[in-house]
């Protein structure tokens, strides 16, 4: 599921999963309404991790497409007797 990810990718996935959990628990009260009880009830779920991994894969795919596009725009006319 995380093949070809490096350590920084995995760290970002963990951060994103935690952020998703926090946003789910605080969506109705906002960040200023967080109590100790709410903090204690926060548990990062497998679904939070799956969602974070899917988002990371989509972002990497988009970045790879942009990289490929920019490589295709390179002027190669110097290779030919034009």
C-alpha positions as CSV (number, residue, x, y, z in Angstrom):
1,X,0.0,0.0,0.0
2,X,2.9,2.4,0.7
3,X,5.5,0.9,-1.7
4,X,7.8,3.5,-3.2
5,X,7.1,5.9,-0.4
6,X,10.1,7.3,1.5
7,X,10.3,8.2,5.2
8,X,9.1,11.7,4.7
9,X,6.0,10.4,2.8
10,X,5.2,8.1,5.7
11,X,5.6,10.9,8.2
12,X,3.3,13.1,6.2
13,X,0.7,10.3,6.0
14,X,0.8,10.0,9.8
15,X,0.4,13.8,10.3
16,X,-2.5,13.8,7.8
17,X,-4.3,10.9,9.4
18,X,-4.0,12.7,12.8
19,X,-5.3,15.9,11.3
20,X,-8.2,14.2,9.7
21,X,-9.1,12.7,13.1
22,X,-8.9,16.0,14.8
23,X,-11.1,17.7,12.1
24,X,-13.7,15.0,12.4
25,X,-13.9,15.4,16.2
26,X,-14.0,19.2,16.1
27,X,-16.0,20.0,13.0
28,X,-19.1,21.1,15.0
29,X,-17.3,22.9,17.8
30,X,-14.3,24.4,16.2
31,X,-10.7,24.3,17.5
32,X,-11.4,26.7,20.4
33,X,-14.0,24.4,21.9
34,X,-11.7,21.4,22.4
35,X,-11.9,20.0,25.9
36,X,-9.8,17.4,27.6
37,X,-12.6,14.9,27.1
38,X,-12.6,15.5,23.4
39,X,-8.8,15.1,23.2
40,X,-9.0,11.9,25.2
41,X,-11.7,10.5,22.8
42,X,-9.6,11.2,19.7
43,X,-8.4,7.9,18.2
44,X,-6.8,7.8,14.8
45,X,-8.5,5.0,12.8
46,X,-7.4,2.7,10.0
47,X,-9.7,4.7,7.7
48,X,-7.9,7.9,8.6
49,X,-4.6,6.2,7.4
50,X,-6.2,4.8,4.3
51,X,-7.6,8.2,3.3
52,X,-4.3,9.9,4.0
53,X,-2.5,7.3,1.8
54,X,-4.9,7.7,-1.0
55,X,-4.5,11.5,-0.9
56,X,-0.7,11.1,-0.9
57,X,-0.8,8.7,-3.9
58,X,-3.1,11.1,-5.8
59,X,-0.7,14.0,-5.1
60,X,2.4,12.0,-6.1
61,X,0.6,11.0,-9.4
62,X,-0.2,14.6,-10.1
63,X,3.4,15.7,-9.4
64,X,4.7,12.9,-11.7
65,X,2.4,14.0,-14.5
66,X,3.6,17.6,-14.2
67,X,7.2,16.4,-14.2
68,X,6.6,14.4,-17.3
69,X,4.9,17.3,-19.0
70,X,7.8,19.6,-18.3
71,X,10.3,17.1,-19.5
72,X,8.4,16.8,-22.8
73,X,8.6,20.6,-23.3
74,X,12.3,20.5,-23.5
75,X,13.7,21.9,-26.7
76,X,15.6,19.1,-28.5
77,X,16.3,20.9,-31.7
78,X,20.0,21.0,-30.9
79,X,20.0,17.2,-31.5
80,X,19.0,17.7,-35.1
81,X,20.4,19.6,-38.0
82,X,17.6,22.1,-38.1
